[in-house]
């Protein structure tokens, strides 16, 4: 019998592609997904293209990781668990706290509780962690030492100072963050991802299950949700460009992220799930390159061959970080993979796909209004 893989959250952007990758390698795949409306729309069984893409590929079950019974049914005869299921969105997590903790922490706890207390055949669990657990990440101080600056203050950002600071150590220079970095998340989402990872890495070895944690950076590419206004600035900006609307660039436009293409994420995850040397490891999954928000906007408008007004407003969200770039040395040396798709190439492929999709409504503004009403968007 081929090895059997369970992908929680497997009807999502990453999970559907990962399912096809496993099947192409001869694995049997089961998917457990709650099919939330925020990602899949109001009638996912009929209209979700992500769910439809699993037809003939995986056995898909609608269910939640917060349900012991749903998990129990999904775990039958499973050899490898890829735990992707999570509520995502830094901003939204700051006011839907119970929902994020229940799904991300509670769901992980239920999964591990079942594996601890009931018979199973699982030998490895791979948890999708996040770059958000690093908070502001790593910087080099003027004396050459690597430091981890505290979260930016509301007062400083209100005055237009968006950079990170560390008293007595400024000026600071951004450096790639490796897996040994200090963990100090600045959002509820980041806290829940840190707890997911810690639970898996702590519990799994005690029950004889290999644990792997993958700290995903900012994943993008064809198939990501164009409906969900809480994650993915490439999706948000693409919709605004297609609608001919102005793009509001937060802070000063120089904030940056490590954007990693979906194909690189899928291959990294497949290898981390199957390579013996990956057992017990924690790995950054990113491109290793920082791209600013202003560069994202310019790249998208070039790919769409369209211009829309842009405005650098100085708005900011509490809980956001300033910069982020991953050190992917460990992924290369232990897992045996180096991300290959450049941001320029990835954006072109992403935009080609977006142009085949319907233009979505303006749910982004509603999400901003929700944050502003709670004093989280300034």
Secondary structure, 3 states (H helix, E strand, C coil): CCCEEEEECCCCHHHHHHHHHHHHCCCEEEEEECCCHHHHCCCHHHHCHHHHCCCCCCEEEECCCCCHHHHHHHCCCCCEEEECCCCCCHHHHCCCHHHHHHHHHHHHHHHHHHHHHCCCCCCEEEEEEEHHHHCCCCEECCCCCEECCCCCCHHHHHCCCCCCCCCCCCCCEECCECCCCCCCCCCHHHHHHHHHHHHHHHHHHHHCCEEEEEEECEEECCCCCCCCCCCCHHHHHHHHHHHCCCEEECCCCCCEECEEEHHHHHHHHHHHHHCHHHCCCEEEECCCCCEEHHHHHHHHHHHHCCCCCEEECCCCECCCCCCCCECCHHHHHHHCCCCCCCHHHHHHHHHHHHCCCCCCCCHHHHHHHHHHHCCCEC
